[in-house]
Amino acid sequence: MNGFEELMKDLGVKNFEELDAYINSEEHQDEPIVKDLKELIEYIREKGDVDEKESL
C-alpha cells in the first residue's frame, strides 16, 4: 500500500470521489490535512496540470 492509499484509509474514504466529498464537507474544513490537500490542489491547478473541476 502506498502513502496516498494509507492516507485515504486513515480518512475512511475508499476512492477519489469519496475523498473529494470529504475535502469539501463543511465538517472537515478545519482539519490540517484538508487544508493541506486543498493547498496542493490549488498549486496543481495553478501549474495547469489539472483541468478545473467544480468540486475539487
Sequence and secondary structure as in RCSB ss.txt:
>XXXX:A:sequence
MNGFEELMKDLGVKNFEELDAYINSEEHQDEPIVKDLKELIEYIREKGDVDEKESL
>XXXX:A:secstr
  HHHHHHHHHT  SHHHHHHHHH GGGTT HHHHHHHHHHHHHHHHT S   S  
